[in-house]
Amino acid sequence: MEYECIECESCLEVCPTYSVSGELELSPLGRVRVANKVLRGEFAPEAVKSLFSCTLCYACNQVCPKELDLVEIVEQARIALVEKWGIPFSRQREVIASIVERGNALGREPSERLRWLPEPYEERDSERLLFIGCLASYVETGVASASYLLLKKAGVDFRILRDEGCCGIYVYRAGDLKLAKKVFEKNAKRFEELGIKEIIVPCLGCYRCFKNYYPRVLGEVGFRVKQITEVIHELMKLGRLRVSPQKAERYTYLDPCYLGRAEGLYDAPREIARMCGAEVVEAELSREKALCCGAGGGVRSLFKDLSFAMAEKALKSTPTEAVLSSCIFCTNQFKMVSRELGLGNRVTHIAELVLRCLR
């Protein structure tokens, strides 16, 4: 299939990779050009960096006058490239091997997965699963613990899995559709056997994967998925999570691409923060125009400097040192970049803020 781009250059103004690199190949316009070549079966040397440097942030989708789904174009071109020429980066092969062999994308020991638990956990049956995800299990453990404790405090019936495994989004977005399907099938079968009807996830990568990629690849699935931010918001509105507003602190809320542009969820996290007594301040660009943190689409594992440049730009657009996010990848990315570049930002995940304010 040939995608018709009229080369109006509207996308150049919003693309995070183009804005920090100035390279046309690292723009939606350039990516459509190389995608068309790859989808015709032509190998273009520039295609690898062009396609795999895209954070899949959805900014270009919103401004394209042809209404091209540029995220989908990049994803399908990645799949076509890998199907014909194989996984292009050794780093991708390392991450995928870790997912297959260790059940996580970080190369960590599976026995360490539940070290974040704030209390002994007794196995229980439930139709609702709290699926923590790789990054929260091993790195951003405060978000894992906060999510667990908030659900428990609200009296939500749920279970966790000691040998949770990976959702498989990295495999899919690396372009290995065959292996991604195997990972999806394995997880979906297990959820069905356990009687799981609802999955709550702190990670927006897991959220997008379960909500969009599983049905796309497997067809109908037997579970629904919710992101922890919308669950917390619902529980607070119902009075099942009560908070005592803390001393007012000014936070800049940075909208994550996969919760904002991809899902249209802008107000809930801001309302949560205000209920906790926070003053929410807007960045120079927010909501549908929010800047990407640079960590998505597998970019941080392949192009660290490019990824960090995007995060630096986003952090420097904030009027406050305190930054609030509802995405675990944004949270982790902003912490890393602020620390490495000495920017002085204090980064908090929305679940951690609510836990801090619980009555």
C-alpha positions as CSV (number, residue, x, y, z in Angstrom):
1,M,0.0,0.0,0.0
2,E,1.3,3.5,-0.9
3,Y,0.6,6.3,1.5
4,E,0.0,9.7,-0.1
5,C,1.7,12.5,1.7
6,I,1.3,15.9,0.1
7,E,4.5,17.2,1.8
8,C,2.8,20.2,3.3
9,E,5.3,20.1,6.2
10,S,2.6,20.7,8.8
11,C,4.1,17.8,10.8
12,L,7.5,19.3,11.0
13,E,6.3,21.9,13.5
14,V,5.1,19.3,16.0
15,C,7.5,16.4,15.6
16,P,9.7,16.0,18.7
17,T,12.6,14.2,16.9
18,Y,12.7,16.8,14.0
19,S,12.6,19.7,16.5
20,V,15.7,18.6,18.3
21,S,17.6,17.1,15.3
22,G,16.6,19.3,12.3
23,E,17.0,16.2,10.1
24,L,14.2,15.6,7.6
25,E,14.7,11.8,7.9
26,L,13.7,12.1,11.5
27,S,10.4,13.7,10.7
28,P,6.9,12.3,9.8
29,L,7.4,13.5,6.2
30,G,10.7,11.7,6.0
31,R,9.2,8.6,7.6
32,V,6.4,8.4,5.1
33,R,8.9,8.5,2.3
34,V,11.0,5.6,3.7
35,A,7.9,3.7,4.8
36,N,6.6,3.7,1.2
37,K,9.9,2.3,0.0
38,V,10.0,-0.4,2.7
39,L,6.3,-1.4,2.1
40,R,7.1,-1.8,-1.6
41,G,9.9,-4.2,-0.6
42,E,12.8,-1.8,-1.2
43,F,15.5,-1.6,1.4
44,A,16.4,2.1,2.0
45,P,19.6,2.5,4.1
46,E,18.1,5.6,5.8
47,A,14.9,3.7,6.7
48,V,16.3,2.0,9.8
49,K,17.1,5.2,11.8
50,S,14.2,7.1,10.3
51,L,11.6,4.5,11.4
52,F,13.1,3.4,14.7
53,S,13.8,6.9,16.0
54,C,10.0,7.7,16.1
55,T,8.6,7.9,19.6
56,L,5.1,7.2,18.2
57,C,3.8,10.3,20.1
58,Y,0.7,11.0,17.9
59,A,1.6,14.7,17.5
60,C,1.8,14.4,13.8
61,N,-1.5,12.5,13.5
62,Q,-3.3,15.5,14.9
63,V,-2.1,18.0,12.4
64,C,-2.0,16.0,9.2
65,P,-4.5,17.5,6.7
66,K,-4.6,14.2,4.9
67,E,-5.6,12.5,8.2
68,L,-2.9,9.9,7.7
69,D,-2.4,7.7,10.8
70,L,1.4,8.3,10.8
71,V,1.9,6.1,14.0
72,E,0.3,3.2,12.2
73,I,2.4,3.8,9.1
74,V,5.6,3.7,11.1
75,E,4.6,0.6,13.0
76,Q,3.6,-1.3,9.8
77,A,6.8,-0.2,8.1
78,R,8.8,-1.5,11.0
79,I,7.0,-4.8,10.8
80,A,7.6,-5.0,7.0
81,L,11.3,-4.2,7.4
82,V,11.9,-6.8,10.1
83,E,9.9,-9.5,8.3
84,K,12.1,-9.1,5.3
85,W,15.5,-8.1,6.7
86,G,15.4,-9.0,10.4
87,I,15.7,-7.0,13.6
88,P,18.2,-4.2,12.7
89,F,19.7,-3.3,16.1
90,S,21.7,-5.6,18.5
91,R,20.2,-3.7,21.4
92,Q,16.7,-4.7,20.3
93,R,17.8,-8.3,20.1
94,E,19.2,-8.1,23.6
95,V,16.0,-6.6,25.0
96,I,13.8,-9.2,23.2
97,A,16.0,-12.0,24.4
98,S,15.5,-10.8,28.0
99,I,11.7,-10.7,27.5
100,V,11.7,-14.3,26.2
101,E,14.2,-15.7,28.7
102,R,13.6,-13.6,31.9
103,G,10.1,-12.3,31.4
104,N,11.1,-8.7,31.5
105,A,12.6,-6.1,29.2
106,L,15.3,-5.0,31.7
107,G,17.5,-8.0,31.9
108,R,16.6,-8.4,35.6
109,E,16.2,-11.6,37.6
110,P,12.6,-12.8,37.8
111,S,13.0,-13.6,41.5
112,E,13.4,-9.8,42.1
113,R,10.1,-8.9,40.5
114,L,8.1,-8.5,43.7
115,R,10.7,-6.8,45.9
116,W,8.6,-3.6,45.7
117,L,5.8,-5.2,47.7
118,P,5.2,-3.1,50.9
119,E,3.8,-6.1,52.8
120,P,3.6,-10.0,52.5
121,Y,1.3,-11.0,49.8
122,E,-1.1,-13.9,50.0
123,E,-2.1,-15.5,46.8
124,R,-5.8,-15.0,46.0
125,D,-8.3,-15.5,43.2
126,S,-9.8,-12.4,41.6
127,E,-11.3,-11.4,38.2
128,R,-9.3,-8.2,38.5
129,L,-5.5,-8.1,38.0
130,L,-3.0,-5.4,38.9
131,F,-0.4,-5.9,36.2
132,I,2.6,-3.9,37.4
133,G,4.8,-4.1,34.2
134,C,8.6,-4.3,33.9
135,L,9.7,-0.7,34.6
136,A,7.5,-0.4,37.8
137,S,8.5,-3.8,39.1
138,Y,12.3,-3.2,38.9
139,V,13.0,0.5,38.7
140,E,10.1,2.8,39.5
141,T,9.1,0.7,42.4
142,G,7.4,3.6,44.3
143,V,4.7,3.6,41.6
144,A,4.2,-0.1,41.9
145,S,3.9,0.1,45.7
146,A,1.6,3.2,45.5
147,S,-0.7,1.6,43.0
148,Y,-1.0,-1.6,45.2
149,L,-1.6,0.4,48.4
150,L,-4.2,2.7,46.9
151,L,-6.3,-0.1,45.5
152,K,-6.1,-1.9,48.8
153,K,-7.0,1.2,50.7
154,A,-10.1,1.7,48.5
155,G,-11.2,-1.9,49.1
156,V,-10.7,-2.9,45.5
157,D,-10.7,-6.7,45.0
158,F,-7.6,-7.6,42.9
159,R,-4.7,-10.0,42.6
160,I,-1.1,-9.7,41.4
161,L,1.1,-12.4,39.7
162,R,4.4,-13.5,41.2
163,D,5.6,-14.5,37.7
164,E,3.9,-11.7,35.8
165,G,6.1,-11.6,32.7
166,C,6.1,-8.8,30.1
167,C,3.1,-7.5,28.1
168,G,5.2,-7.7,24.9
169,I,4.9,-4.1,23.7
170,Y,8.6,-3.8,23.1
171,V,8.6,-6.8,20.8
172,Y,5.7,-5.5,18.8
173,R,7.2,-2.0,18.4
174,A,10.5,-3.5,17.5
175,G,8.7,-4.9,14.5
176,D,8.8,-8.6,15.3
177,L,5.1,-9.4,14.8
178,K,5.5,-13.2,14.9
179,L,7.2,-13.2,18.3
180,A,4.8,-10.5,19.6
181,K,1.9,-12.7,18.7
182,K,3.4,-15.6,20.7
183,V,3.9,-13.3,23.7
184,F,0.4,-12.0,23.4
185,E,-1.1,-15.5,23.0
186,K,0.7,-16.8,26.0
187,N,-0.4,-13.9,28.3
188,A,-4.0,-13.9,26.9
189,K,-4.3,-17.7,27.5
190,R,-3.0,-17.3,31.0
191,F,-5.4,-14.5,31.8
192,E,-8.3,-16.6,30.5
193,E,-7.3,-19.6,32.6
194,L,-7.1,-17.4,35.7
195,G,-10.5,-15.9,34.9
196,I,-9.2,-12.4,34.6
197,K,-11.8,-10.0,33.3
198,E,-10.2,-6.6,34.1
199,I,-6.6,-5.5,34.1
200,I,-5.3,-2.4,35.9
201,V,-1.9,-1.1,34.8
202,P,0.3,1.7,36.0
203,C,2.3,1.5,32.8
204,L,1.0,3.3,29.7
205,G,3.0,1.0,27.5
206,C,1.2,-2.0,29.0
207,Y,-2.1,-0.1,28.7
208,R,-1.7,0.6,25.0
209,C,-0.5,-2.9,24.4
210,F,-3.4,-4.7,26.1
211,K,-6.0,-2.2,24.9
212,N,-4.9,-1.9,21.2
213,Y,-2.3,-4.4,20.1
214,Y,-3.8,-7.5,21.7
215,P,-7.2,-7.1,19.9
216,R,-5.4,-6.1,16.7
217,V,-3.2,-9.2,16.7
218,L,-5.4,-11.8,18.4
219,G,-8.9,-10.6,17.7
220,E,-11.4,-10.3,20.5
221,V,-9.9,-10.7,24.0
222,G,-11.7,-11.6,27.2
223,F,-10.6,-8.7,29.4
224,R,-10.9,-4.9,29.6
225,V,-8.0,-2.7,30.7
226,K,-7.8,0.5,32.8
227,Q,-4.9,2.8,33.5
228,I,-4.2,3.5,37.2
229,T,-4.8,7.2,36.8
230,E,-8.4,6.7,35.6
231,V,-9.0,4.2,38.4
232,I,-7.7,6.5,41.1
233,H,-9.9,9.3,39.7
234,E,-13.0,7.1,39.8
235,L,-12.2,6.0,43.4
236,M,-11.7,9.5,44.6
237,K,-14.9,10.7,43.0
238,L,-16.8,7.9,44.7
239,G,-15.3,8.7,48.0
240,R,-13.5,5.4,48.3
241,L,-10.1,7.2,48.4
242,R,-10.1,10.1,50.7
243,V,-7.2,12.6,50.8
244,S,-6.2,15.4,53.1
245,P,-4.9,18.2,51.0
246,Q,-1.3,18.9,51.7
247,K,0.4,22.3,51.9
248,A,-0.1,23.7,48.4
249,E,2.8,22.9,46.1
250,R,3.0,24.1,42.5
251,Y,3.4,21.3,40.0
252,T,3.7,21.4,36.3
253,Y,1.7,18.5,34.9
254,L,3.2,17.2,31.8
255,D,0.7,15.3,29.6
256,P,2.0,11.9,28.5
257,C,1.5,11.2,24.8
258,Y,-0.2,7.8,25.3
259,L,-2.7,9.1,27.9
260,G,-3.2,12.5,26.3
261,R,-3.1,12.5,22.5
262,A,-3.7,8.8,22.2
263,E,-6.6,8.6,24.7
264,G,-7.8,12.1,25.2
265,L,-7.5,11.9,29.0
266,Y,-6.4,15.4,30.1
267,D,-8.7,16.5,33.0
268,A,-8.6,13.5,35.4
269,P,-5.0,13.8,36.4
270,R,-5.3,17.5,36.9
271,E,-8.4,17.1,39.1
272,I,-6.6,14.4,41.1
273,A,-3.7,16.8,41.8
274,R,-6.0,19.6,42.8
275,M,-7.9,17.3,45.2
276,C,-4.6,16.6,46.8
277,G,-4.1,20.4,47.4
278,A,-1.6,20.9,44.5
279,E,-1.6,24.0,42.3
280,V,-1.5,22.7,38.8
281,V,0.6,24.9,36.4
282,E,0.7,24.4,32.7
283,A,3.8,24.0,30.6
284,E,4.4,26.3,27.6
285,L,2.8,23.5,25.5
286,S,0.2,21.3,27.1
287,R,-2.7,18.9,26.5
288,E,-2.8,17.9,22.8
289,K,0.2,20.1,22.1
290,A,2.3,18.7,25.0
291,L,6.0,17.9,24.3
292,C,7.1,14.2,24.2
293,C,9.5,13.0,26.9
294,G,11.4,11.0,24.2
295,A,11.3,7.6,25.9
296,G,8.5,6.0,23.8
297,G,8.5,3.7,20.8
298,G,11.8,2.0,22.0
299,V,13.7,5.2,21.2
300,R,15.5,5.5,24.5
301,S,17.1,2.1,24.1
302,L,18.5,2.9,20.7
303,F,19.1,6.7,20.5
304,K,19.8,7.9,24.0
305,D,21.1,11.4,23.0
306,L,18.1,12.0,20.8
307,S,15.8,10.8,23.5
308,F,17.4,12.9,26.2
309,A,17.3,16.0,24.0
310,M,13.5,15.7,23.8
311,A,13.2,15.3,27.5
312,E,15.4,18.3,28.2
313,K,13.3,20.4,25.9
314,A,10.1,19.3,27.8
315,L,11.6,19.9,31.2
316,K,12.9,23.4,30.2
317,S,9.4,24.3,29.2
318,T,8.1,23.9,32.7
319,P,7.6,27.0,34.9
320,T,8.1,25.0,38.1
321,E,10.9,22.6,39.4
322,A,8.2,20.2,40.6
323,V,6.9,18.0,37.7
324,L,3.9,15.7,37.9
325,S,3.2,12.8,35.5
326,S,0.8,10.0,35.1
327,C,3.2,7.9,32.9
328,I,5.8,5.7,34.4
329,F,8.2,6.1,31.4
330,C,7.9,9.9,31.5
331,T,8.5,9.8,35.3
332,N,11.6,7.7,34.9
333,Q,12.9,9.6,31.8
334,F,12.5,13.0,33.4
335,K,14.2,11.9,36.6
336,M,17.2,10.5,34.6
337,V,17.5,13.6,32.4
338,S,17.1,16.1,35.2
339,R,19.8,14.2,37.2
340,E,22.3,13.8,34.4
341,L,21.9,17.4,33.1
342,G,21.6,19.0,36.5
343,L,18.3,20.6,35.8
344,G,17.0,20.3,39.4
345,N,13.5,19.0,38.7
346,R,11.6,17.0,41.3
347,V,9.5,14.4,39.5
348,T,6.4,12.7,41.0
349,H,4.0,10.2,39.7
350,I,0.3,10.9,40.3
351,A,-0.1,7.6,42.3
352,E,2.7,8.6,44.6
353,L,1.2,12.0,45.2
354,V,-2.2,10.5,46.1
355,L,-0.6,8.0,48.5
356,R,1.2,10.8,50.2
357,C,-2.1,12.6,50.8
358,L,-4.2,9.7,52.0
359,R,-6.2,10.2,55.2
